[in-house]
Amino acid sequence: MWELRRSPPTRGPNGVYIEPRVPLTSAPMLMRFALALACGIAFAICLKLSEVNLAQLVSGMPRLFQWLAKSWPPYTHDLGTFWLRAAETVAIATVGTVFATLFAFPLSIFIARNTTPSLALSLPVRLVVNAFRGVDTVVFALLFVAAVGLGPFAGVLGMIVHSMGVIAKLNSEAIETIPNAPLEAAAMTGANRTKVVSYALLPSVMPNLASISLYLWEANVRTSTILGIVGAGGIGIEIKAAIDLLDFPKLLTLTVIVLIMVTAIDQFSAWLRRRLV
């Protein structure tokens, strides 16, 4: 490690220590300047590739205000259907998160370095889990639409696969931080691996697992609102139809329903997390 070479501390006329100066030409400072320059260049390249154009945004704002004006008054004739779609969205997220949590817990035990029964097998399983986590739910839902057809079941399957990867990864990291002493003490009593996991490991990681699952449930509710774009059910089907038809009053109504639904889920999840964690 590079060490900063500072001048020795000195006192000022009033007896207060003066902060020692770091030479700007020292190797650590030059490394910091080089790193900052590299980050700045990388960000500039990202701005170029993402085609950020503030002038285009300014010129497009009047069009956006025109669309907002056309969306009033909101469409209220099919509220029953819209709320049914919203309930379907919550159901997709709930079922997907519950099954993902159940499947992810044994996976997290298997890939955690301090609990895995085989280090040779944990690496490929970890790679599979990372692949599940790295591919978005919408992509998995699109694949399952091709396999099982249109509808919410494809959205549930896609959500299970992606959420399983996220929960297994985060829970395995929590397991790796658990001290080995409780696990070793349980094993020394003659308990088999199942009992060690059930009575020593599970109580330790349950608060973390519950917190992760509840947070992911919130995220999945938001994600499931767009699964209808690929035909995987939920209120996204109605949103896509409204966008395709430029039906702005209906789009405003659907947007308000989504905001109400997401806000209610966030508040309920936070309340439940305070009770469980």
C-alpha positions as CSV (number, residue, x, y, z in Angstrom):
1,M,0.0,0.0,0.0
2,W,1.1,3.5,-0.8
3,E,1.6,5.7,2.2
4,L,1.1,9.4,2.2
5,R,4.2,11.3,3.2
6,R,3.2,14.2,5.3
7,S,5.3,16.9,6.8
8,P,5.6,16.7,10.6
9,P,2.8,18.4,12.5
10,T,3.5,22.0,13.6
11,R,1.8,24.5,15.9
12,G,0.6,27.9,14.7
13,P,1.2,31.1,16.6
14,N,-2.0,30.5,18.6
15,G,-0.9,27.0,19.7
16,V,-3.3,25.2,17.3
17,Y,-1.9,22.4,15.3
18,I,-1.6,23.1,11.6
19,E,-2.8,20.3,9.3
20,P,0.3,18.8,7.6
21,R,0.4,19.3,3.8
22,V,0.5,16.3,1.4
23,P,2.8,16.8,-1.5
24,L,0.8,16.9,-4.7
25,T,3.5,15.1,-6.6
26,S,3.5,12.1,-4.2
27,A,2.6,8.7,-5.7
28,P,-0.7,8.3,-3.8
29,M,-1.9,11.7,-4.9
30,L,-1.0,11.0,-8.5
31,M,-2.8,7.7,-8.3
32,R,-5.9,9.5,-7.0
33,F,-5.8,12.1,-9.8
34,A,-5.4,9.3,-12.4
35,L,-8.4,7.4,-10.9
36,A,-10.5,10.6,-10.9
37,L,-9.5,11.4,-14.5
38,A,-10.3,7.8,-15.6
39,C,-13.8,8.0,-13.9
40,G,-14.5,11.3,-15.5
41,I,-13.6,10.0,-19.0
42,A,-15.7,6.9,-18.4
43,F,-18.7,9.0,-17.4
44,A,-18.2,11.2,-20.4
45,I,-18.3,8.1,-22.6
46,C,-21.4,7.0,-20.9
47,L,-23.1,10.3,-21.6
48,K,-22.1,10.0,-25.2
49,L,-23.4,6.5,-25.6
50,S,-26.7,7.3,-23.7
51,E,-27.3,10.2,-26.1
52,V,-28.2,12.7,-23.3
53,N,-29.6,15.8,-25.0
54,L,-31.0,18.5,-22.8
55,A,-32.1,20.5,-25.8
56,Q,-34.2,17.6,-27.0
57,L,-35.8,17.4,-23.6
58,V,-36.7,21.1,-23.6
59,S,-38.2,20.9,-27.1
60,G,-40.2,17.8,-26.1
61,M,-41.7,19.3,-22.9
62,P,-44.6,21.1,-24.7
63,R,-45.6,17.8,-26.3
64,L,-45.7,16.2,-22.9
65,F,-47.9,18.9,-21.5
66,Q,-50.2,18.5,-24.4
67,W,-50.6,14.8,-23.6
68,L,-51.2,15.6,-20.0
69,A,-53.9,18.0,-21.0
70,K,-55.6,15.4,-23.2
71,S,-55.6,12.9,-20.2
72,W,-58.1,14.9,-18.3
73,P,-60.8,14.0,-17.3
74,P,-59.6,10.4,-16.4
75,Y,-61.4,7.4,-17.7
76,T,-63.6,5.8,-15.0
77,H,-65.9,3.4,-16.8
78,D,-63.9,0.2,-16.3
79,L,-62.6,0.7,-12.8
80,G,-63.7,-2.8,-11.8
81,T,-61.6,-4.4,-14.5
82,F,-58.6,-2.1,-13.7
83,W,-58.7,-3.0,-10.0
84,L,-59.0,-6.7,-10.9
85,R,-55.8,-6.3,-13.0
86,A,-54.1,-4.5,-10.1
87,A,-55.1,-7.4,-7.8
88,E,-53.7,-9.8,-10.4
89,T,-50.4,-7.8,-10.3
90,V,-50.1,-8.1,-6.6
91,A,-50.9,-11.8,-6.8
92,I,-48.2,-12.4,-9.3
93,A,-45.6,-10.7,-7.1
94,T,-46.8,-12.4,-3.9
95,V,-46.9,-16.0,-5.3
96,G,-43.6,-15.4,-7.1
97,T,-41.8,-14.1,-4.0
98,V,-43.1,-16.8,-1.7
99,F,-42.0,-19.6,-3.9
100,A,-38.7,-17.9,-4.6
101,T,-38.0,-17.6,-0.9
102,L,-38.8,-21.3,-0.3
103,F,-36.5,-22.4,-3.2
104,A,-33.8,-19.9,-2.4
105,F,-33.2,-20.8,1.2
106,P,-31.7,-24.3,0.6
107,L,-29.7,-22.8,-2.3
108,S,-28.3,-20.1,-0.1
109,I,-27.1,-22.8,2.4
110,F,-25.5,-24.7,-0.4
111,I,-23.6,-21.8,-1.9
112,A,-22.5,-20.2,1.4
113,R,-18.9,-21.0,2.0
114,N,-19.3,-21.9,5.7
115,T,-22.3,-24.2,5.3
116,T,-21.9,-25.8,1.8
117,P,-21.5,-29.6,1.9
118,S,-19.2,-29.4,-1.2
119,L,-17.0,-26.5,-2.3
120,A,-16.6,-28.2,-5.7
121,L,-20.3,-28.1,-6.4
122,S,-21.1,-24.8,-4.8
123,L,-19.2,-22.8,-7.4
124,P,-21.3,-24.0,-10.4
125,V,-24.5,-23.5,-8.4
126,R,-23.3,-20.0,-7.5
127,L,-22.8,-19.3,-11.2
128,V,-26.3,-20.4,-11.9
129,V,-27.7,-18.3,-9.1
130,N,-25.8,-15.3,-10.4
131,A,-27.3,-16.0,-13.9
132,F,-30.8,-16.0,-12.4
133,R,-30.0,-12.8,-10.6
134,G,-28.4,-11.1,-13.6
135,V,-31.3,-11.6,-16.1
136,D,-34.3,-9.4,-15.5
137,T,-37.7,-10.7,-14.6
138,V,-39.2,-9.4,-17.8
139,V,-36.8,-11.5,-19.9
140,F,-37.6,-14.6,-18.0
141,A,-41.3,-13.8,-18.3
142,L,-41.0,-13.5,-22.1
143,L,-39.3,-16.9,-22.2
144,F,-42.0,-18.5,-20.2
145,V,-44.7,-16.9,-22.3
146,A,-43.3,-18.8,-25.2
147,A,-43.3,-22.0,-23.0
148,V,-46.7,-21.8,-21.2
149,G,-48.6,-19.2,-23.2
150,L,-49.9,-15.8,-22.3
151,G,-51.2,-15.0,-18.9
152,P,-50.1,-14.4,-15.3
153,F,-48.6,-17.9,-14.9
154,A,-45.7,-16.9,-17.1
155,G,-45.2,-13.8,-15.0
156,V,-45.1,-15.9,-11.8
157,L,-42.5,-18.3,-13.3
158,G,-40.3,-15.5,-14.5
159,M,-40.5,-13.8,-11.1
160,I,-39.7,-17.0,-9.3
161,V,-36.5,-17.6,-11.2
162,H,-35.1,-14.0,-11.0
163,S,-36.2,-13.5,-7.3
164,M,-34.7,-16.9,-6.4
165,G,-31.3,-15.8,-7.6
166,V,-31.5,-12.4,-5.7
167,I,-32.7,-14.0,-2.4
168,A,-30.2,-16.8,-2.5
169,K,-27.3,-14.5,-3.2
170,L,-28.2,-12.0,-0.4
171,N,-29.1,-14.7,2.1
172,S,-25.9,-16.6,1.5
173,E,-23.8,-13.5,2.2
174,A,-25.7,-13.1,5.5
175,I,-25.0,-16.8,6.3
176,E,-21.3,-16.3,5.7
177,T,-21.2,-13.6,8.4
178,I,-22.7,-15.9,11.1
179,P,-20.1,-17.0,13.7
180,N,-19.2,-20.7,13.4
181,A,-19.4,-21.3,17.1
182,P,-23.2,-21.9,17.3
183,L,-23.1,-24.2,14.3
184,E,-20.2,-26.2,15.7
185,A,-21.8,-26.4,19.2
186,A,-25.0,-27.8,17.7
187,A,-23.0,-30.3,15.6
188,M,-21.0,-31.4,18.7
189,T,-24.3,-32.4,20.4
190,G,-24.7,-35.1,17.8
191,A,-27.2,-33.2,15.6
192,N,-27.2,-34.0,11.9
193,R,-27.0,-31.4,9.2
194,T,-30.7,-31.0,9.0
195,K,-31.1,-30.3,12.7
196,V,-28.1,-27.9,12.7
197,V,-29.7,-25.9,9.9
198,S,-33.2,-26.0,11.5
199,Y,-32.2,-25.2,15.1
200,A,-28.9,-23.3,14.9
201,L,-28.8,-21.6,11.4
202,L,-32.4,-20.8,10.6
203,P,-33.2,-18.8,13.7
204,S,-30.0,-16.7,13.1
205,V,-30.8,-15.9,9.5
206,M,-34.6,-15.7,9.7
207,P,-34.8,-11.9,10.4
208,N,-32.5,-11.2,7.4
209,L,-34.4,-13.6,5.2
210,A,-37.7,-12.0,6.1
211,S,-36.3,-8.5,5.5
212,I,-34.9,-9.5,2.1
213,S,-38.1,-11.2,1.0
214,L,-40.3,-8.3,2.1
215,Y,-38.1,-5.8,0.3
216,L,-38.1,-8.0,-2.8
217,W,-41.9,-8.3,-2.7
218,E,-42.1,-4.6,-2.9
219,A,-39.8,-4.5,-5.9
220,N,-41.7,-7.4,-7.5
221,V,-45.0,-5.5,-7.2
222,R,-43.5,-2.6,-9.1
223,T,-41.9,-5.0,-11.6
224,S,-45.1,-6.9,-12.2
225,T,-46.8,-3.8,-13.4
226,I,-44.9,-4.0,-16.6
227,L,-45.1,-7.7,-17.2
228,G,-48.2,-7.2,-19.2
229,I,-46.0,-5.6,-21.9
230,V,-44.7,-9.1,-22.8
231,G,-48.1,-10.8,-22.2
232,A,-47.4,-12.1,-18.7
233,G,-50.6,-10.7,-17.0
234,G,-51.2,-7.9,-14.6
235,I,-52.2,-4.3,-15.0
236,G,-49.4,-3.9,-17.5
237,I,-51.7,-5.4,-20.2
238,E,-54.1,-2.5,-19.8
239,I,-51.3,0.1,-19.7
240,K,-49.8,-1.3,-22.9
241,A,-53.2,-1.2,-24.6
242,A,-53.7,2.4,-23.5
243,I,-50.3,3.4,-24.8
244,D,-50.8,1.7,-28.1
245,L,-54.1,3.5,-28.6
246,L,-52.9,6.8,-27.3
247,D,-55.8,6.7,-24.8
248,F,-54.4,9.3,-22.4
249,P,-57.5,9.4,-20.0
250,K,-57.3,5.7,-19.5
251,L,-53.5,5.8,-19.1
252,L,-53.9,8.5,-16.4
253,T,-56.4,6.3,-14.5
254,L,-54.2,3.3,-14.7
255,T,-51.2,5.3,-13.5
256,V,-53.1,6.6,-10.5
257,I,-54.2,3.0,-9.7
258,V,-50.5,1.8,-9.9
259,L,-49.4,4.6,-7.6
260,I,-52.1,3.8,-5.0
261,M,-51.2,0.1,-5.2
262,V,-47.5,0.6,-4.9
263,T,-47.8,3.1,-2.1
264,A,-50.1,0.8,-0.1
265,I,-47.8,-2.2,-0.6
266,D,-44.8,-0.2,0.5
267,Q,-46.5,1.0,3.6
268,F,-47.8,-2.5,4.5
269,S,-44.4,-4.1,3.9
270,A,-42.7,-1.5,6.1
271,W,-45.2,-2.2,8.9
272,L,-44.8,-5.9,8.5
273,R,-41.0,-5.7,8.5
274,R,-41.1,-3.7,11.8
275,R,-43.2,-6.5,13.3
276,L,-41.1,-9.4,12.0
277,V,-37.5,-8.2,12.0
